[in-house]
Amino acid sequence: MATPQFHSLRIRDVRPEIADAVTVSFDVPETLRDAFRFTQGQFVTLKTHSTVRKRGACIPFASA
């Protein structure tokens, strides 16, 4: 398994889907398009930073 690489991306849109799910769209720079191209069975790890604590989550990709 490859070592994870993290990139800072700007959130373009957050759309509620059902009670416990949302769709999050990101602005991906052209230079990172290949790294974020959809592959079946792929997961992405999201990290957020706050002054209270650091959190992470492993989220499955879906193709739109």
C-alpha positions in Angstrom: 0.0 0.0 0.0 1.3 3.4 -0.9 2.1 6.1 1.7 -0.8 8.5 1.9 -0.3 12.0 0.5 -2.3 14.9 1.6 -3.3 18.0 -0.4 -5.1 21.1 0.7 -8.3 21.5 -1.4 -11.0 24.1 -1.2 -14.6 22.9 -0.7 -16.8 23.9 -3.7 -20.2 22.7 -2.4 -21.8 20.7 0.4 -25.2 19.2 -0.5 -27.4 17.3 2.0 -28.5 13.9 0.6 -30.2 12.0 3.5 -30.4 12.3 7.3 -26.8 11.1 7.8 -25.1 11.8 4.5 -23.9 14.7 2.4 -22.1 15.2 -0.9 -19.0 17.3 -0.7 -17.5 18.7 -3.9 -13.9 20.0 -4.0 -12.1 22.4 -6.3 -9.2 20.2 -7.6 -6.4 22.1 -9.4 -5.5 20.8 -12.8 -2.1 19.6 -11.5 -3.9 17.2 -9.2 -6.6 15.9 -11.5 -4.9 12.6 -12.2 -4.4 12.0 -8.4 -8.1 12.5 -7.8 -9.4 10.7 -10.8 -12.1 8.1 -9.9 -11.1 4.5 -9.5 -13.6 1.9 -8.4 -13.1 0.8 -4.8 -11.1 3.8 -4.0 -11.1 5.6 -0.6 -10.0 9.1 0.4 -8.8 10.2 3.9 -10.0 13.6 4.9 -8.3 15.6 7.7 -9.5 18.7 9.4 -7.6 20.9 11.8 -9.1 22.8 14.7 -7.9 24.4 17.8 -9.8 21.8 19.8 -8.6 18.5 18.2 -7.4 16.9 15.0 -9.8 14.6 13.3 -9.6 12.3 10.3 -12.0 10.0 8.5 -11.7 7.4 5.7 -14.5 8.1 3.2 -15.4 6.0 0.1 -15.4 7.8 -3.3 -18.5 7.8 -5.4 -18.7 8.7 -9.1 -21.2 11.3 -10.1 
